Amino acid sequence: MIYMDNAATTMRKPKEVIEAVTNAMQCMGNAGRGAHEASLDASRVIYDTRERLAKLFGAESPKNIVFTNNSTESLNIAIRGVLCPGDHVVTTMLEHNSVLRPLYAMEENGVELTIVSSDPSGNISYDEMEAAIRPHTKAIVCTNGSNLSGNMIDIARVGEIAKRHQVLLIVDASQTAGVYPIDVQQMQIDILCFTGHKSLLGPQGTGECMSAQDWKSAHSSVAAVVSILIISIIRKKCLLLWRQGH
C-alpha cells in the first residue's frame, strides 16, 4: 500500500520512535509521583522533551510548554482560556474544526467573531485581517497551514499585525510543526498549538500548547484562566474514569 495520508497522521513511524515508546511502557514509572529511579527517569524524559521543544520552536523557557492529548485539546485550552464574553476575535475561513467549533461555542457565550474570507485559490487578504481588528479585539486565531487547501498563512506577517494592534496571536501549527521552521518569538506568536503524531513523527495522543514568553508579567490573568481551565479538564477526565470504573 502507498500511504498518502500523512497530513492526518504519519503511519510508518521511525524505528527510534517505536523503540522509545516500547521502552517507556516497559521501564518508565509515573513522573512526579515517587522518588524511585523509574519515576525520576520519567520526569527527566519529560523535562528533556520540554527543552527540545522549546529549542525547536524558540520558546523562552521549557516551562512555557503544556502537554496535551492533541491539537484539538491545545486549541480549546488556548481559545477558551483567553476569550471572555464581550471580547472580539478574528480568524479565517481556512481553519480546522478544532479552531472553528470552540470559536462558535464562545460566540454563543458572548464573544464577537469575525471570519476573514479567502479568494478562490485559498489565499487570505492580510489587509482584510487587519481591518477586521476592533478596539476590543482580544486575539487573532489562525492556522499556519490549512488542512483544507494546503495554503500557508504568513504567520510572521500576522504576528506583526497582532503586535501593532496589541492583540494576542494563537496559531494552529498542526500541519506545519516539524515541516516548516517556526520560531514563536521571531514570529511574535503568543500561543502555539500543535500535535506530535503528524510531521513530528510521534505517537498519537501527544499534543502541546506553548507560549512564547513568560506570561507572569504581561499576561498573568490569561495564564491564570488557562491554568484553571486545564485543571477543570483534568478533573472532568478523572471523574469520567471514576464513573467508568464504577
N, C-alpha and C positions, 0 to 999 in steps of 0.2 A: 504494500500500500504506500502511495505517495501522500504524506501528511501535509496539508496546506492550511491548517487552522491554528497556526502559531499565535495569531493575534488574540485568540480566545484563551489558549494555554499552550505552552510548549510541552509536547508529549514525551519526546525522547530526551530525557534529562542526561546531562553528562554523568559518567560513572562516578565522578567525585561527589556529586550531589547525592546519588543513591547511597554511596558508602557512608557519607556523613549522616544521612537520615537513619540508616540502619544502625550505625554506631550510637547515635543519640538514643534510639529505642532500646539498645542493649546495655548502655553504660551510664547514661546521664540521669541524675536524680532531679528532685524538684528544686529549682533555683530559688534561693532566698528562704527556704523552709528547713534549713538544717546547717550544721557546722561540719558535717562529714564530707569526705572528698567528692563523692558523687554529686552532692548538692553544690559544692563550691565550683566544681568543674562546669556545671551547667550555668552558673552565674557568670563565670569567666567567658564562656562561649557567647552568651547573650551580650555582655558588655563589649566583647571584641566585635560582634556584629554591629553594634551601635557605632563603634569607632569607624569601622569600614564604611558604613552607610553615610556617616557624617562627612567623611573624607571624599567619598564618591560624589555626593551632591552638594558639597560646600557649606554644610551647616556649621554654625558657630560652635556647637558643642554636641557630643554624643547624648547628652541628657535631654536634648530637644526632640528626641525620637520616641514616638509611642507605637508599640507593636499592636497590630490588629489582625483580624481574620482575613481581610481582603480590602480592596479599594472601596467597595461599597460601604463598609463599616467606617473606614477612614473618612470618606467624604461626608457621611452622615454625622460623624462626630464634629467635623470642622464646620459644616453648614449649620447644624442645629446648635452648636456651641457658640457660634459667632453672632448669628442673626436673632433679633428680637422684634416683637410687634412694633410697627412704626418705622422700622428700617427699610431701606431700599437696596436692592441687589441687582446687578447686571450679569447676564450670562449670554450664551449664544445658542443658536439652533443646531449646532454641531455636537451637542453634549450627549453623553450616555445617560440612560435612565437613572443611574446611581447619582447623578447630579440633578436631573430634572425632577425626579419624584420627590426628594426631600424639599426642593425649592417650591414645588407645587403645594406640598403639605404646609410649608412655612407661609405661603401666600394665603392659605385658608385661615391661618392664625394671625393675620395682620401685617405680614411682610409684603411690601410692594416689589413686584418682579418685572424687569424689562428683559426681553429676549432679543438679542441682536441677530438679524437675519443674515443669510449668505446669498451670494449670486448663484446662478445655475451650476457653476463649476465648484461650488462649495467653499468659496473664499469669503471671509467677512470683511467689513469695512471698519478699519480702526478709527476713522473719523466718526462713524456712526456710534461705535462703542463709547468713545469719549463724550460725544454729545448726549448720550443717554445718562451720564452721571448727573446726579442732583445734589443739592446741599445735604440731604440726609442719606445719601448712598453710603452703605457700610462696607460693601465688598464687591469685587468682581470675581466671579467663579467661572473658570473656563478650562477646557481641555488643552493639552499640548498637541495632541494628535487625535483626530476624530476616528472612532471605531466605525462610523457610518460611511465616510468617504475616503479616509486616509489623508485628508487635508491637514496640514500643520498650521498651528497658530504661532505667530512670533511672540513668544512669552516675554522676551526681553523688552519688546516694544509695548506690550500690555503692562509690564512692570513699570515702565516709565510713565504711562498714563496713570496708573494707580498711585504712584508716588507723587505725581504732580497734583493730584486731587486729594491726597491723604486718605485713600481708601485701602482696605486690605485686598490682597490678591491670593486667592485659593486656586491651586492648579491641580487638575486631574492628569497625572502622568502615567496612567495605566498602560497606554500603548507605546510610550516612548522611554520609560525608565529602563536603562540597560542598553538602549539602542542609540539614542541621541544624547549629546552632552547636556547636562543640566547642572547649573550652579545656582542655588537658591538665593545667595547673597548678590551675585553679579546680576541676576535676572530680576532681583527685587521681589521674590516670591515670599509671601508671609507664611503660607502653609502649603506644603507639597504632599499630595496623597498618591500612593501607588501600591501595586501588588508585587509579590515576589515570584508568582508562578508563570509569568509570561516571559518577557525578554531578559529578566534577571535569572531565569532558569532554575528557580527554586521550587519547592513543593507547594501544592495547593494548601490553602488555609493560612497563608502568610501575607500580611499587608503592613503598611507603615503610614503614619501621619507625622510629618516632620515640619517643625517651624525653623525658619532661617536663623533667628536670633533668640537671645534670652528675652522671654516675654515678661519677666518680672517687673521691668522698669516701664516699658511703653504700653504693654497690653495686659496688665495684671488682672483686670476684671474679666477679660476674654479668657485668659488662661484658667481662671478660677471656674468659669462657666463650663469650659471644655473638660476640666478635671471632674467636675460634678457629674457631667453627662457620662463620662467614662465609667465612673463609679456606679451610676444608675444602671448602665448597660450590663456591667458585671453582676450586679445584684439580681437583675432580671434573669440573666442566664443561670445563676446559681439556683434561683427559685424554681425555674423551669426544670433543671436537672433534678432538684429535690423532689418535685412533684412526679416526675417520671420514675424516680426510684421508689416512690410510694404508691 
